[in-house]
Amino acid sequence: MREAIIQKLKRHLANGITREADVVYFMSEVRKILEHETSASKYPALSFYANWCLHTKIDRQSFANDFLTALDEGLVQYESDNNAGALFSVIVQHISFHHLWNELIQFCEERHLDTGAFLKDRASSLLLIDVILDCPVLTKRELKQLQEFFITRNYSFESETSNSVAFWCLKTRAGQQFMGPLF
């Protein structure tokens, strides 16, 4: 079964990643492999994004819960010392595209899958963003500050020196909103 999925992925990647549907298919097959191998913990960011691509919200995955708990702790620290550094480092550490691409490359190389379809330009990243756009990451854990986290194309954050096309956004229980460039 695992080998059949890998063969399907090889054929799919040979045709290129040119549509949102290609990203969704690829990530759904990656998710199947991770489940077959029980290797999701080896690729936490890849597993997280694969799940995010297939759901309108993420609220039951341990990586997501840990990420949101760390974000909440960063918000609490920000409230006490007014230093956003801890908050931003949580985001970079957990969901940066750099982290995702490193895991994706490792995953593909270990299974002899071509990574060129994803890594040759920004197009596949933009397609991935379009898939997860405005799908919130939630938790059932009781958090002190954090209410919601999602990706948006709300360009109100963009500056003249930025070439970002997507932004992370978090909302607090107190009604504050924080945004920053994702990609």
Buried (B, 14 or more C-beta within 10 A) or exposed (E): EEEEBBEBBEEBBEEBBEEBEBBBBBBBBBBBBBEEEEBBEBBBBBBBBBBBBBEEEBBEBEBBBBBBBBBBBBBBBBEEEEEBEBBBEBBEEBBBBEBBBBBBBBBBEEBEBEBBBBBEEEEBBBBBBBBBEEBBBBBEEEBEBBBBBBBBEEEEBBEEEEEBBBBBBBBBEEEEEBBBBBB
